[in-house]
Amino acid sequence: MNALKDDVQLKVPDLEDDDLLIFRKSKKRYEKWETGLIERFDGTNKIFDVFEVSKQQCKVVLAVSFYVLTS
């Protein structure tokens, strides 16, 4: 998203936006970019796992691709 945000023709939301949350899928090994994102927002309320999403279902819209759901 950060790379796409640099394109002036696209309207990409800013990860710093308070209304935007980041879903952390539980897995054994994270990619380098995922680790960087988790570290960047560590200690904030922006990173949600499946348990947090479950607790706040009435407040959260989870948008994921088919690839994310199947991998």
C-alpha angles and dihedrals in degrees: 000000000000091000092048091048089068090066106092092204092062127074102215119168119243115247088222090065109118091221093057118085129189120229115218111202114212110246140141098247130027126207117247093255091050092051090049091051093048091049092046093056098032111135093025128101092242100093115079128183127197092274094054092047089050092052093051103036093136091057103039134075109197112205115188135152125246088249091059092050094051100042 
